[in-house]
Amino acid sequence: MIIRTKAYPRAALIGNPSDGYYGKTIAFVFSNFQASVTIFESPELAIIPQKRDSSEYNDLDDLYNDVKLHGYYGGIRLLKATIKKFVEHCRNNRIVLDQRNFTIRYESSIPHRVGLAGSSAIITATIRALMAFYGIQIPKPLLANTILSVEVEELGISAGLQDRVAQVYETPVFMDFDKANFERTGFGKYETFDSALLPEVYVAYRTDFSEGSEVLHNDLRKRFNRGDHEVLAAMHRFAELTEYVYEAIRNNDFQTIARCMDENFDLRKQISEVDSDNIAMINMARSTGLSAKFTGSGGAIIGTYQNKEHLEELIELMETTGKYKVIVPQIVS
C-alpha cells in the first residue's frame, strides 16, 4: 500500500513574530503550493533524497546558485529528525509500533527560504505519513507541539508554534499563547474560523532567495530572554494588533485590518534589521495603495486589496523586475 500525505505553506495575517514569545497571531495555509510525502512498506528503511539534497554540481556557479537558493541543508535532515521524534512520541506514550520498514520520500513546490513555512510543511506531511503508516493518531494541539520539537529540539532552529498550528488545523486560526495558560496546558488557545470572513489578500515572494527564519529568531530570542524593553513592548503591541484584526474580521472592517498589517511591519522593522530587497517589496506594494507586511520571517509579504485594478497594478510593478512573484492565495478552510 502506498500512502501519500501533504501539507501547505503558511501565511501570517497578523501578529508575527510574537507566536514564540507568548503573543497572539492569526495565520492560514493556502494550496497554491504543497509539500507531499510518499511512504510504502519495504524490506529496509530507506529515505530517498530529492534534488535539493544533491551533492553533485555541474560547476562552481551551479553550487553557488544552489546554496543561494536552498541553503546548506536539504530535506533529508527534516525527515530523519521527524522519524526520530515520532519514535520518541510513541515510546513515551507506550505505543507499540509494528515491526515494519518503509521507504519514504518527499517533494515540495513551496518557495524555499521566503518565510512560507516550507520546512515545517515537509515535517507535517512526514509525520502525517508515519501516523497513517502505523495507524497512530496524535491530537492536533500535541501534534503541533511535536512538529515544532523536530526543529527546535532536534535541529536547533529557533521557531514558534504558529506555522505548525496552522498546518495541522488547515483552516484560519486565531492563536493566543498566553504564558499562564501555555505553562499550565502546554498548548495555546486556538480558535478556528471560516476563510470566507477574511478580506481579499495577495501574497508576493522573492524568486531569488532570502534568509532562514533562524537568523531573525535567534537574535530576537536573545533580546527577549534578557528582557530587552523594546522587544517586550513590541511583542505586547503585536498581540494587541492581532486582537484588533480578529475583531475587525468579524465586523468586516477591512480598513482596520489593512492599517494594523502596515503597523505590524513598521514595528517589526524597528526591532530587527530588514534586508533591503525585502523592504523594496513592502515599498512597492504600498506605492500602489495596498497594505503590506511579512508572511513570516522575510522573503514573502502579504497584504489586502479591495479591487482587481490595484492587484493588477501590483503584479505588473513587481513581476516586471524579474525578482518577485505575486499570487492570490487559495486559502484552505
Kinemage of the C-alpha trace (Angstrom):
@kinemage 1
@onewidth
@group {chain A} dominant
@subgroup {mainchain}
@vectorlist {calphas} color= white
{ca met a 1} P 0.000 0.000 0.000
{ca ile a 2} L 1.279 3.440 -0.954
{ca ile a 3} L 0.365 6.312 1.353
{ca arg a 4} L 0.594 9.936 0.239
{ca thr a 5} L 0.193 12.908 2.552
{ca lys a 6} L 0.598 16.650 2.115
{ca ala a 7} L 0.861 19.957 3.948
{ca tyr a 8} L 0.563 23.533 2.771
{ca pro a 9} L 2.531 26.774 3.144
{ca arg a 10} L 1.505 29.196 5.881
{ca ala a 11} L 0.951 32.942 5.797
{ca ala a 12} L 0.610 35.015 8.957
{ca leu a 13} L -2.080 37.635 8.514
{ca ile a 14} L -1.093 39.496 11.675
{ca gly a 15} L 0.937 39.139 14.874
{ca asn a 16} L 4.188 37.612 13.705
{ca pro a 17} L 6.769 37.156 15.111
{ca ser a 18} L 5.069 37.087 18.523
{ca asp a 19} L 3.963 33.431 18.421
{ca gly a 20} L 7.190 32.222 20.034
{ca tyr a 21} L 7.030 34.900 22.716
{ca tyr a 22} L 3.682 34.261 24.444
{ca gly a 23} L 1.928 36.519 21.956
{ca lys a 24} L -1.045 36.254 19.625
{ca thr a 25} L -1.290 35.744 15.898
{ca ile a 26} L -3.665 34.858 13.069
{ca ala a 27} L -2.498 32.605 10.252
{ca phe a 28} L -3.804 30.387 7.477
{ca val a 29} L -2.498 27.878 4.949
{ca phe a 30} L -3.043 28.015 1.202
{ca ser a 31} L -2.975 25.370 -1.501
{ca asn a 32} L -1.148 27.140 -4.349
{ca phe a 33} L 1.901 25.096 -3.300
{ca gln a 34} L 2.371 21.989 -1.205
{ca ala a 35} L 4.836 19.616 0.391
{ca ser a 36} L 3.982 15.965 -0.164
{ca val a 37} L 5.347 12.734 1.280
{ca thr a 38} L 5.044 9.200 -0.069
{ca ile a 39} L 5.603 6.159 2.154
{ca phe a 40} L 5.305 2.437 1.468
{ca glu a 41} L 6.427 -0.790 3.093
{ca ser a 42} L 9.838 -2.123 2.043
{ca pro a 43} L 12.423 -4.682 3.227
{ca glu a 44} L 14.731 -1.960 4.561
{ca leu a 45} L 14.101 1.503 5.925
{ca ala a 46} L 15.122 4.000 3.247
{ca ile a 47} L 14.878 7.764 2.809
{ca ile a 48} L 15.074 8.770 -0.839
{ca pro a 49} L 16.891 12.084 -1.446
{ca gln a 50} L 15.470 14.724 -3.748
{ca lys a 51} L 17.116 17.325 -5.982
{ca arg a 52} L 17.757 19.804 -3.159
{ca asp a 53} L 19.632 17.030 -1.305
{ca ser a 54} L 22.124 16.542 -4.141
{ca ser a 55} L 25.860 16.988 -3.562
{ca glu a 56} L 26.793 16.868 -7.247
{ca tyr a 57} L 27.001 20.050 -9.324
{ca asn a 58} L 27.865 20.971 -12.883
{ca asp a 59} L 30.401 23.588 -11.827
{ca leu a 60} L 31.138 26.242 -9.201
{ca asp a 61} L 28.347 28.500 -10.421
{ca asp a 62} L 25.865 25.651 -10.105
{ca leu a 63} L 26.920 25.001 -6.497
{ca tyr a 64} L 26.862 28.730 -5.679
{ca asn a 65} L 23.358 29.230 -7.074
{ca asp a 66} L 22.036 26.104 -5.365
{ca val a 67} L 23.307 27.193 -1.943
{ca lys a 68} L 21.991 30.718 -2.519
{ca leu a 69} L 18.501 29.408 -3.271
{ca his a 70} L 18.249 26.388 -0.978
{ca gly a 71} L 20.777 26.958 1.777
{ca tyr a 72} L 23.197 24.338 3.023
{ca tyr a 73} L 20.665 21.735 4.031
{ca gly a 74} L 18.116 19.782 2.060
{ca gly a 75} L 15.103 17.892 3.304
{ca ile a 76} L 16.728 14.646 4.424
{ca arg a 77} L 17.589 16.053 7.850
{ca leu a 78} L 13.929 17.086 8.271
{ca leu a 79} L 12.715 13.551 7.551
{ca lys a 80} L 15.319 11.955 9.822
{ca ala a 81} L 14.528 14.290 12.698
{ca thr a 82} L 10.778 13.776 12.222
{ca ile a 83} L 11.089 9.995 12.252
{ca lys a 84} L 13.189 10.169 15.445
{ca lys a 85} L 10.663 12.407 17.198
{ca phe a 86} L 7.790 10.183 16.063
{ca val a 87} L 9.504 7.143 17.577
{ca glu a 88} L 10.131 9.059 20.812
{ca his a 89} L 6.473 10.105 20.991
{ca cys a 90} L 5.344 6.526 20.603
{ca arg a 91} L 7.805 5.209 23.197
{ca asn a 92} L 6.929 7.939 25.696
{ca asn a 93} L 3.236 7.114 25.288
{ca arg a 94} L 3.767 3.334 25.325
{ca ile a 95} L 2.579 2.938 21.764
{ca val a 96} L 3.979 -0.244 20.221
{ca leu a 97} L 4.792 0.130 16.530
{ca asp a 98} L 4.584 -2.687 14.011
{ca gln a 99} L 7.921 -4.219 13.083
{ca arg a 100} L 7.718 -2.993 9.501
{ca asn a 101} L 10.206 -0.989 7.473
{ca phe a 102} L 9.349 1.627 4.905
{ca thr a 103} L 10.670 3.729 2.078
{ca ile a 104} L 9.847 7.404 2.312
{ca arg a 105} L 10.401 10.375 0.017
{ca tyr a 106} L 9.258 13.967 -0.130
{ca glu a 107} L 8.564 16.614 -2.749
{ca ser a 108} L 7.879 20.305 -2.271
{ca ser a 109} L 6.784 23.102 -4.565
{ca ile a 110} L 6.778 25.650 -1.726
{ca pro a 111} L 9.193 28.514 -2.442
{ca his a 112} L 12.223 27.964 -0.241
{ca arg a 113} L 13.616 30.329 2.418
{ca val a 114} L 10.999 33.044 1.960
{ca gly a 115} L 9.005 32.762 5.180
{ca leu a 116} L 6.207 30.470 3.972
{ca ala a 117} L 6.976 27.635 6.424
{ca gly a 118} L 8.226 25.242 3.761
{ca ser a 119} L 10.358 23.244 6.200
{ca ser a 120} L 7.567 22.714 8.720
{ca ala a 121} L 5.276 21.707 5.839
{ca ile a 122} L 7.676 18.887 4.965
{ca ile a 123} L 7.783 17.845 8.627
{ca thr a 124} L 3.993 17.979 8.923
{ca ala a 125} L 3.492 15.871 5.805
{ca thr a 126} L 6.116 13.401 7.041
{ca ile a 127} L 4.558 12.872 10.453
{ca arg a 128} L 1.137 12.509 8.830
{ca ala a 129} L 2.589 9.780 6.618
{ca leu a 130} L 4.082 7.990 9.634
{ca met a 131} L 0.793 8.196 11.535
{ca ala a 132} L -1.085 6.752 8.564
{ca phe a 133} L 1.518 4.004 8.001
{ca tyr a 134} L 1.420 2.820 11.615
{ca gly a 135} L -2.225 3.647 12.341
{ca ile a 136} L -1.378 6.213 15.024
{ca gln a 137} L -3.410 9.299 15.941
{ca ile a 138} L -1.955 12.336 17.732
{ca pro a 139} L -4.347 15.071 18.952
{ca lys a 140} L -3.929 18.286 16.984
{ca pro a 141} L -2.540 20.515 19.777
{ca leu a 142} L 0.003 17.850 20.723
{ca leu a 143} L 0.784 17.191 17.072
{ca ala a 144} L 1.692 20.850 16.532
{ca asn a 145} L 3.990 20.704 19.564
{ca thr a 146} L 5.639 17.538 18.262
{ca ile a 147} L 6.244 19.096 14.852
{ca leu a 148} L 7.815 22.146 16.491
{ca ser a 149} L 10.088 19.934 18.609
{ca val a 150} L 11.582 18.462 15.433
{ca glu a 151} L 13.142 21.797 14.512
{ca val a 152} L 13.732 23.260 17.967
{ca glu a 153} L 14.979 20.203 19.862
{ca glu a 154} L 16.479 18.074 17.101
{ca leu a 155} L 17.804 20.685 14.683
{ca gly a 156} L 18.404 23.633 16.999
{ca ile a 157} L 16.281 26.074 14.990
{ca ser a 158} L 14.533 28.890 16.883
{ca ala a 159} L 10.862 28.886 15.946
{ca gly a 160} L 7.342 29.254 17.310
{ca leu a 161} L 4.146 27.235 17.103
{ca gln a 162} L 2.271 29.421 14.627
{ca asp a 163} L 3.332 27.608 11.441
{ca arg a 164} L 2.644 24.158 12.829
{ca val a 165} L -0.740 25.050 14.311
{ca ala a 166} L -1.962 26.497 11.010
{ca gln a 167} L -0.622 23.496 9.084
{ca val a 168} L -2.162 20.977 11.477
{ca tyr a 169} L -5.614 22.601 11.662
{ca glu a 170} L -5.697 23.555 7.942
{ca thr a 171} L -8.078 26.443 8.426
{ca pro a 172} L -7.580 30.061 9.510
{ca val a 173} L -6.685 30.123 13.214
{ca phe a 174} L -6.566 32.804 15.906
{ca met a 175} L -3.824 31.730 18.313
{ca asp a 176} L -3.362 33.011 21.848
{ca phe a 177} L -0.138 31.870 23.509
{ca asp a 178} L -0.911 33.421 26.897
{ca lys a 179} L 2.003 32.462 29.150
{ca ala a 180} L -0.012 31.287 32.164
{ca asn a 181} L -2.286 29.087 30.044
{ca phe a 182} L 0.618 27.781 27.976
{ca glu a 183} L 2.637 26.799 31.042
{ca arg a 184} L -0.419 25.099 32.550
{ca thr a 185} L -1.603 23.165 29.479
{ca gly a 186} L 1.412 23.055 27.164
{ca phe a 187} L -0.712 24.489 24.337
{ca gly a 188} L -2.049 27.794 23.122
{ca lys a 189} L -5.717 28.692 22.820
{ca tyr a 190} L -6.685 28.009 19.207
{ca glu a 191} L -9.874 29.377 17.625
{ca thr a 192} L -10.591 28.373 14.039
{ca phe a 193} L -12.833 30.342 11.714
{ca asp a 194} L -14.102 30.303 8.142
{ca ser a 195} L -11.819 31.745 5.471
{ca ala a 196} L -14.868 33.442 3.925
{ca leu a 197} L -14.579 36.026 6.706
{ca leu a 198} L -11.142 37.138 5.527
{ca pro a 199} L -10.607 40.104 3.211
{ca glu a 200} L -9.129 39.669 -0.257
{ca val a 201} L -5.397 39.140 0.191
{ca tyr a 202} L -2.360 38.750 -2.040
{ca val a 203} L 0.989 37.107 -1.348
{ca ala a 204} L 4.204 38.199 -3.062
{ca tyr a 205} L 7.549 36.474 -2.670
{ca arg a 206} L 11.128 36.744 -3.805
{ca thr a 207} L 12.270 34.412 -6.559
{ca asp a 208} L 15.985 34.775 -5.822
{ca phe a 209} L 16.470 33.971 -2.144
{ca ser a 210} L 16.042 35.224 1.389
{ca glu a 211} L 17.404 34.160 4.753
{ca gly a 212} L 16.288 31.363 7.045
{ca ser a 213} L 13.933 32.138 9.908
{ca glu a 214} L 16.578 31.155 12.433
{ca val a 215} L 18.543 34.326 11.562
{ca leu a 216} L 15.678 36.517 12.751
{ca his a 217} L 14.511 34.425 15.691
{ca asn a 218} L 17.929 33.749 17.185
{ca asp a 219} L 18.550 37.475 17.693
{ca leu a 220} L 15.058 38.250 18.966
{ca arg a 221} L 15.145 35.267 21.312
{ca lys a 222} L 18.332 36.509 22.966
{ca arg a 223} L 16.935 40.005 23.416
{ca phe a 224} L 13.582 38.689 24.661
{ca asn a 225} L 15.220 36.385 27.193
{ca arg a 226} L 17.314 39.193 28.660
{ca gly a 227} L 14.251 41.430 28.996
{ca asp a 228} L 15.004 43.931 26.249
{ca his a 229} L 12.359 46.649 26.792
{ca glu a 230} L 11.968 47.436 23.081
{ca val a 231} L 11.364 43.787 22.172
{ca leu a 232} L 8.967 43.176 25.077
{ca ala a 233} L 6.951 46.267 24.158
{ca ala a 234} L 6.813 45.187 20.514
{ca met a 235} L 5.573 41.702 21.419
{ca his a 236} L 2.819 43.273 23.528
{ca arg a 237} L 1.819 45.508 20.628
{ca phe a 238} L 1.830 42.610 18.128
{ca ala a 239} L -0.664 40.841 20.394
{ca glu a 240} L -2.859 43.948 20.575
{ca leu a 241} L -2.850 44.293 16.789
{ca thr a 242} L -3.907 40.658 16.488
{ca glu a 243} L -6.892 41.259 18.766
{ca tyr a 244} L -7.891 44.332 16.747
{ca val a 245} L -7.694 42.377 13.490
{ca tyr a 246} L -9.656 39.421 14.875
{ca glu a 247} L -12.459 41.768 15.889
{ca ala a 248} L -12.252 43.571 12.535
{ca ile a 249} L -12.527 40.259 10.673
{ca arg a 250} L -15.792 39.504 12.436
{ca asn a 251} L -17.059 43.022 11.674
{ca asn a 252} L -15.913 43.137 8.023
{ca asp a 253} L -13.783 46.155 8.912
{ca phe a 254} L -11.169 45.762 6.202
{ca gln a 255} L -9.674 49.234 6.680
{ca thr a 256} L -8.695 48.398 10.252
{ca ile a 257} L -7.166 45.114 9.072
{ca ala a 258} L -5.037 46.902 6.462
{ca arg a 259} L -3.953 49.587 8.919
{ca cys a 260} L -2.922 47.023 11.541
{ca met a 261} L -0.997 44.959 8.983
{ca asp a 262} L 1.014 48.034 7.998
{ca glu a 263} L 1.774 48.823 11.628
{ca asn a 264} L 2.802 45.205 12.192
{ca phe a 265} L 5.602 45.531 9.632
{ca asp a 266} L 6.643 49.029 10.706
{ca leu a 267} L 7.027 47.838 14.287
{ca arg a 268} L 8.914 44.764 13.185
{ca lys a 269} L 11.367 46.921 11.263
{ca gln a 270} L 12.047 48.884 14.459
{ca ile a 271} L 13.156 45.820 16.441
{ca ser a 272} L 15.103 43.898 13.784
{ca glu a 273} L 17.181 44.529 10.703
{ca val a 274} L 15.324 44.021 7.438
{ca asp a 275} L 17.027 43.160 4.147
{ca ser a 276} L 16.856 45.978 1.582
{ca asp a 277} L 15.202 43.751 -1.034
{ca asn a 278} L 12.517 42.832 1.479
{ca ile a 279} L 11.922 46.497 2.248
{ca ala a 280} L 11.681 47.131 -1.502
{ca met a 281} L 8.832 44.598 -1.717
{ca ile a 282} L 6.944 46.377 1.041
{ca asn a 283} L 7.503 49.789 -0.529
{ca met a 284} L 6.372 48.620 -3.965
{ca ala a 285} L 3.134 47.252 -2.537
{ca arg a 286} L 2.453 50.372 -0.529
{ca ser a 287} L 3.174 52.592 -3.529
{ca thr a 288} L 0.063 51.120 -5.162
{ca gly a 289} L -2.021 51.890 -2.073
{ca leu a 290} L -2.048 48.330 -0.722
{ca ser a 291} L -1.171 47.206 2.782
{ca ala a 292} L 1.889 45.008 3.235
{ca lys a 293} L 3.690 43.010 5.911
{ca phe a 294} L 5.811 39.854 6.064
{ca thr a 295} L 4.064 36.484 5.861
{ca gly a 296} L 6.738 35.062 8.145
{ca ser a 297} L 10.438 35.623 8.684
{ca gly a 298} L 11.026 37.548 5.451
{ca gly a 299} L 11.166 36.982 1.718
{ca ala a 300} L 7.405 36.988 1.239
{ca ile a 301} L 4.778 39.612 2.016
{ca ile a 302} L 1.017 39.654 2.429
{ca gly a 303} L -1.484 42.456 2.122
{ca thr a 304} L -5.099 43.251 1.423
{ca tyr a 305} L -6.700 44.663 -1.704
{ca gln a 306} L -10.228 45.830 -2.457
{ca asn a 307} L -10.296 45.772 -6.253
{ca lys a 308} L -8.576 43.879 -9.034
{ca glu a 309} L -7.128 47.044 -10.556
{ca his a 310} L -4.879 47.584 -7.537
{ca leu a 311} L -3.865 43.932 -7.611
{ca glu a 312} L -3.055 44.040 -11.325
{ca glu a 313} L -1.002 47.189 -10.786
{ca leu a 314} L 0.990 45.416 -8.090
{ca ile a 315} L 1.535 42.346 -10.272
{ca glu a 316} L 2.826 44.450 -13.156
{ca leu a 317} L 5.076 46.530 -10.895
{ca met a 318} L 6.633 43.575 -9.111
{ca glu a 319} L 6.880 40.943 -11.791
{ca thr a 320} L 8.475 43.234 -14.379
{ca thr a 321} L 11.518 43.394 -12.072
{ca gly a 322} L 12.065 39.661 -12.562
{ca lys a 323} L 12.721 39.306 -8.830
{ca tyr a 324} L 9.237 38.837 -7.397
{ca lys a 325} L 6.104 36.772 -7.948
{ca val a 326} L 2.576 37.744 -6.891
{ca ile a 327} L -0.237 35.254 -6.263
{ca val a 328} L -3.751 35.206 -4.848
{ca pro a 329} L -3.576 32.512 -2.151
{ca gln a 330} L -6.175 29.740 -2.314
{ca ile a 331} L -6.907 29.680 1.396
{ca val a 332} L -7.662 26.261 2.861
{ca ser a 333} L -10.662 26.170 5.193
